[in-house]
Amino acid sequence: MTSPASRPVPPAAANPLSLRGAVDLSSLKQRPAAPPGAPGAAGAPGMPGAPAAGNGDAEHPRRPLRVDITEANFQELVELSAQVPVVVALWAAYSPGSADVVDVLERIVDSYGGRLVLGAADVEVFPQLAQAFQVQAVPTAVALVNGQPIPLFQGGAEEPQVRSLLDELLKVAAANGVAGQVGTGEPGAAEPEAPPLPPLHQKAFDAIEAGDYAAAADAYRQALLEMPADSEAKAGLAQVELMGRLQPLAAADTEALRQQAATEPDNLEAQLSVADLDIAGGHVEDGLGRIVAFIGRNFGPERETARVRLLELFDVVGTGDDRVAKARQNLARVLF
């Protein structure tokens, strides 16, 4: 591995980020913990390598959102990336630009207030990591989101462009359900408490916890009576109604049900039940497409029943989901 010439980071707009699964991290298994006194920077309490509460010392000042990556703590960082994006800076002492890149990333990551974590990896100490990320030169920055790697940049780092990339990274992470926050570990700092749920939402949540989906649905319906524009109550109602419908299907012969739906395409109940199973199993396009196809073949009251169910499943999946947008377009085609 040779040191590259420093070059600017490509603008975020020219370097769209996306999750990809091309890098296999499974070979980097967590090794036994390093012995006391082994090198490694402190992270925030609860993060890999974090010390007991305290202010650190003059020789090794606290760096709240930075972790020095080792074989012992890497798997913990992969797991942490399911809660908050982890920016990984791969560096080496022989690379003159490495220290500057790590410093820039540390300063920027700290400014995000716990929405990002920085992991710094010395590729001479942990060469397996560079091999896993297919790194050709250092310094290089990649990110982990829900265990999946996202290339960021290689070479020199200009702060405005790096910040733009990290803004884009947070958007990608949020779209994939990774939008947490870690504490900074500062003395006296406390995690902000989540605001309390409205009373009827809390009542619904408690009923869900107890497995009483009918009671949860009643609570959400009452919330909608009081505030018809309550989108969270609308989505919650659709979700608990789906959960209620799935309960009896758990004891059913689902293969027989799917076979019935295949041989009886105009059997409304069979099509709706299999659509519920598809949605619950993550086969969203199949579930929505099944109902759209039924609507296209049928007329009268059954068509309207299917249309209403489809709209409810849109709320379950999320009205901003691309698969819902596609199903809406298909629905418009069969209706008009």
Secondary structure, 3 states (H helix, E strand, C coil): CECCCCCCCCCHHHCCCCCCCCCCCCCCCCCCCCCCCCCCCCCCCCCCCCCCCCCECCCCECCCCEEECCCCCHHHHHHHCCCCCEEEEEECCCCCCHHHHHHHHHHHHHHCCCCCEEEEEECCCCHHHHHHCCCCECCEEEEEECCEEEEEEECCCCHHHHHHHHHHHHHHHHHCCCCCCCCCCCCCCCCCCCCCCCHHHHHHHHHHHCCCHHHHHHHHHHHHHHCCCCHHHHHHHHHHHHHHHHHHHCCCCHHHHHHHHHHCCCCHHHHHHHHHHHHHCCCHHHHHHHHHHHHHHCCCHHHHHHHHHHHHHHHHHCCCCHHHHHHHHHHHHHHC
